């Protein structure tokens, strides 16, 4: 398999990728059916969201059995065939390990509810009265993070849904059980793992009230998290595999520690700071226009400082928990194609491993459902009520959900313009955006100027050029409000990346001389003003960028040095 620094990873939300059975829900055989598409795109690894046995209260992130396949997705034989068929196409499979918590339907938790002290110690139970939770911590899905069990006269901790009980990682028996899970799938031929909210696994020994926030400052990047990750890696031998940790509300220093090779914890980290720049007052459910200056600042800090500390970023705009980037940071109407390509350029030219979330390579948009009844996500339906309790009208609450819901990314993959978008022969489990009639794989593959073909080119360039994979990074025009420009360099090549992140033309603070530079990729069909000769080498100046325009230039440093001698 290709080294993760030259690879591109594609996230599949299994339930919404391809239905092979006519159930209206995606499944493993559907993924197998579309492997050739992923190979054509140039994908090296596919990350599948959980398909394990689950009551589906949180779309599979409430796991009831880590070692079995939920029948709604298929069988163990289907999974084994997926791993084999992907391998034949030189695509590795990454599986999603939800190790911070289990479903309350898991056998361990059921034994805990029976009062078995050994299994009660698998979770975080505390004594208390029915009206007095152990702490005032809040669940990330709303409401208290504690649930009372009357017959035990105890509370259990659930940082997420009430049906997702947090595991007690301080118990070595829990850690051994989870190691067995990793080894089980490793032996099946899995090539990598994504660890869900893994920086929350270590809680402090003393649980206390939080009078400054919702409790997260006490358990985020907890006291033993690095120790536990090193132990997991050491005992399972996964340090030679591709591993990524989802880091909730983490810090840069911790992400360097998680991902620097000498610590032998993880290959890379997801952080979400750049996806909170449109949270008014830091509140996900209060809308504001994206603070593009803050977005740019965060990119500069995380790119440059992670490089200095020898850390490695997972770079991305979209995933199964986030709204579609093109609707959020671009323009999904007038400049749909231009802004979709610009957002791709920003990420794919960064230092780090790029992730493509299914449909992102097509420019899929938020569905903007017209009724709360069309939403399926537990967080969205909870907050629709919470927002009204906080004073919003039903219309205002729905508008917030339309912009913030995790279901924005979970609508079915748009394969063609037919009634159900080529996803299924039956009505899908969730609705399909009306624009699937022109935003779809079938149409975009026919159009050489499509967002699909642009992604395909970006993925190919990363494989071709070492400077994109591991080159140094330095940001330019750091105070400009809309132009995101940076230089990548290694011993052989130098890269200049220019992006206008706004809907109007932007003049460069200083003209950029194009002599000796070759345009590697750009997102406008015509290249007016680029000053390119017949050989594609610049002979003029770059003075401005059109709305959402991206340009990437390259020059060979060894040739330039010889010219100077």
Buried (B, 14 or more C-beta within 10 A) or exposed (E): BBEBBBBBBBBBBBBBBBBBBEBBBBBBBBBBBBBEBBBEBBBBBBBBBBBBBBBBBBBBBBBBBBEBBBEBBBBEEBBBBBBEBBBEEEBBBBBBBBBBBBBBBBEBBBBBBEEEEEBBBBBBBEEBEEEEBBBBBBBBBBEBBBBBBEEBEBBBBBBBBBBBBBBBBBBEEBBEBBBEBBBEBBEBBBBBBBBBBBBBBBBEEEBEEBEEEBBBEBBBBBBBBBEBBBBBBEBBEBBEBBBBBBBBBBBBEBBBBBBBEEBEBBBBBBBBBBBBBBBEEEEBBBBEEBBBEBBBBBBBBBBBBBBEBEBBBBBBBBBBBBBBBBBBBBBBEEBBBBBBBBBBBBBBBBBBBBBBBBBBBBBBBBBBBEEBEBBBBBBBBBBBEBBBEEEBEEEEBBBBBBBBBBBBBBBBBBBBBBEBBBBBBEEBBBBBBEBBBEBBBEBBBEEEEBBBBBBBBBBBBBBEBBBBBBBBBBBBBEEBEBBBBBBBBBEEBBBBBBBBBBBEEBEBEEEBEBEBBBBBBBBBEEEEBBBBEEEEBBBBBBEBBBBBBBBBBBBEBEEEEEEEE
